[in-house]
Amino acid sequence: QVQLVESGGGLVQPGGSLRLSCAASGTIFSIYAMGWYRQAPGKQRELVARITSGGSTNYTDSVKGRFTISRDNAKNTVYLQMNSLKPEDTAVYYCDIYASARVGWRQDYWGRGTQVTVSS
């Protein structure tokens, strides 16, 4: 069973920074991609950033230049460094991994989410 545990959310003032972490545990053969999504009240969940096993990254336009995704393959952990935060970044942030936990099977696994609130 694969488990994802997120940490690092909280309340921060506009212009501030936060670093989210997500550690994957359990029986995992391979992690192909790791990412962060977010969902604001009344809005659909959207991709924030994603990183492949080879280190390729992609970001939604609204966070480019402010957020940086990285991963530690040895620890099965993905990070999201968020700088210059804006009130519109307020959302629940979810960790996602696309991984294989059974031979011949790949799927997405999700964390429970961590709240990020940007407010003065």
JORADA-V717602 format. One record per pair of residues at least 24 apart in sequence whose ideal C-beta (glycine too) atoms are under 10 Angstrom apart, sorted by the first residue. I is the first residue (numbers start at 1). J is the second residue. D is the distance in whole Angstrom. If there is no record, write none. Layout:
I;J;D, I;J;D
//
This chain:
1;25;9, 1;26;5, 1;27;7, 1;101;8, 1;109;10, 2;26;4, 2;27;7, 2;28;6, 2;31;10, 2;76;10, 2;97;8, 2;99;7, 2;100;10, 2;101;5, 2;107;9, 2;109;5, 2;110;10, 3;28;10, 3;109;8, 3;111;8, 3;112;10, 4;34;9, 4;76;9, 4;77;10, 4;78;9, 4;94;9, 4;95;5, 4;96;8, 4;97;7, 4;99;10, 4;109;6, 4;110;7, 4;111;4, 4;112;8, 4;113;10, 5;77;10, 5;95;8, 5;111;7, 5;112;8, 5;114;10, 6;36;9, 6;78;10, 6;80;10, 6;92;10, 6;93;7, 6;94;8, 6;95;5, 6;110;10, 6;111;4, 6;112;7, 6;113;7, 6;114;4, 7;95;10, 7;111;10, 7;114;7, 8;79;8, 8;80;8, 8;81;10, 8;82;9, 8;93;9, 8;114;7, 8;116;9, 9;82;10, 9;91;10, 9;92;8, 9;93;6, 9;113;8, 9;114;3, 9;115;5, 9;116;5, 9;117;8, 10;114;8, 10;115;8, 10;116;7, 10;117;7, 11;90;10, 11;115;9, 11;116;8, 11;117;5, 11;118;8, 11;119;7, 12;82;9, 12;85;6, 12;89;9, 12;90;10, 12;116;8, 12;117;7, 12;118;6, 12;119;8, 12;120;10, 13;85;8, 13;87;10, 13;118;7, 13;119;7, 13;120;5, 14;84;9, 14;85;6, 14;86;6, 14;87;6, 14;88;10, 14;89;9, 14;118;6, 14;119;8, 14;120;6, 15;83;9, 15;84;6, 15;85;7, 15;86;8, 15;118;9, 15;120;9, 16;82;9, 16;83;8, 16;84;8, 16;85;5, 16;118;7, 16;120;10, 17;66;9, 17;81;7, 17;82;6, 17;83;5, 17;84;8, 17;85;7, 18;67;10, 18;80;8, 18;81;8, 18;82;5, 18;83;9, 18;85;7, 18;89;9, 18;93;9, 18;114;10, 18;116;6, 18;117;10, 18;118;9, 19;68;9, 19;70;10, 19;79;6, 19;80;7, 19;81;5, 19;82;7, 19;83;9, 20;48;10, 20;67;10, 20;69;9, 20;78;9, 20;79;7, 20;80;4, 20;81;8, 20;82;7, 20;93;6, 20;95;8, 20;111;10, 20;114;6, 20;116;8, 21;72;9, 21;75;10, 21;77;6, 21;78;8, 21;79;5, 21;80;8, 21;95;9, 21;114;9, 22;71;9, 22;76;9, 22;77;7, 22;78;5, 22;79;8, 22;80;8, 22;93;9, 22;94;9, 22;95;3, 22;96;9, 22;97;8, 22;111;6, 22;114;9, 23;72;9, 23;75;7, 23;76;6, 23;77;5, 23;78;8, 23;79;10, 23;95;9, 23;111;9, 24;75;9, 24;76;4, 24;77;7, 24;78;8, 24;95;8, 24;97;6, 24;99;7, 24;101;10, 24;109;7, 24;111;9, 25;75;10, 25;76;7, 25;77;10, 26;76;9, 26;99;10, 26;101;7, 26;109;9, 27;100;10, 27;101;5, 27;102;8, 28;76;6, 28;97;8, 28;99;5, 28;100;7, 28;101;6, 28;109;9, 29;99;8, 29;100;4, 29;101;6, 29;102;8, 29;103;7, 29;104;10, 29;105;9, 29;106;9, 30;98;10, 30;99;6, 30;100;5, 30;101;9, 30;106;8, 31;71;8, 31;73;7, 31;76;6, 31;78;9, 31;97;5, 31;98;7, 31;99;4, 31;100;8, 31;101;10, 31;106;10, 31;109;9, 32;97;8, 32;98;5, 32;99;6, 32;100;7, 32;106;7, 33;58;10, 33;71;9, 33;78;9, 33;96;8, 33;97;7, 33;98;4, 33;99;8, 33;106;10, 33;108;9, 34;69;8, 34;70;10, 34;71;5, 34;73;9, 34;76;9, 34;77;9, 34;78;4, 34;79;9, 34;80;10, 34;95;7, 34;96;7, 34;97;5, 34;98;8, 34;99;9, 34;109;10, 35;69;7, 35;71;10, 35;78;7, 35;80;9, 35;94;9, 35;95;8, 35;96;5, 35;97;8, 35;98;8, 35;108;9, 36;60;10, 36;63;9, 36;67;8, 36;69;7, 36;78;7, 36;79;9, 36;80;5, 36;82;9, 36;93;6, 36;94;7, 36;95;6, 36;96;7, 36;111;9, 36;114;10, 37;91;9, 37;92;9, 37;93;7, 37;94;5, 37;95;8, 37;96;6, 37;110;8, 37;111;10, 37;113;9, 38;63;9, 38;80;10, 38;89;8, 38;90;9, 38;91;4, 38;92;7, 38;93;5, 38;94;7, 38;113;9, 38;114;10, 38;116;8, 39;91;6, 39;92;5, 39;93;8, 39;94;7, 39;113;8, 40;88;8, 40;89;9, 40;90;6, 40;91;4, 40;92;8, 40;116;10, 41;90;9, 41;91;8, 41;92;9, 43;91;8, 45;91;9, 45;92;9, 45;94;7, 45;96;10, 45;110;10, 45;113;10, 46;91;9, 47;96;9, 48;80;7, 48;82;9, 48;89;9, 48;91;9, 48;93;7, 48;94;9, 49;78;9, 49;80;6, 49;81;10, 49;82;10, 50;78;9, 50;96;8, 50;98;9, 51;78;7, 51;79;9, 51;80;10, 52;98;9, 53;98;9, 53;99;10, 62;86;9, 62;88;7, 62;89;8, 63;89;8, 71;97;10, 78;111;10, 80;116;10, 82;116;7, 82;118;9, 85;116;8, 85;117;10, 85;118;5, 85;119;10, 86;118;6, 87;117;9, 87;118;5, 87;119;6, 87;120;8, 88;118;8, 89;116;6, 89;117;9, 89;118;5, 90;115;8, 90;116;6, 90;117;5, 90;118;5, 90;119;7, 91;115;8, 91;116;6, 91;117;9, 91;118;9, 92;116;8, 92;117;10
//
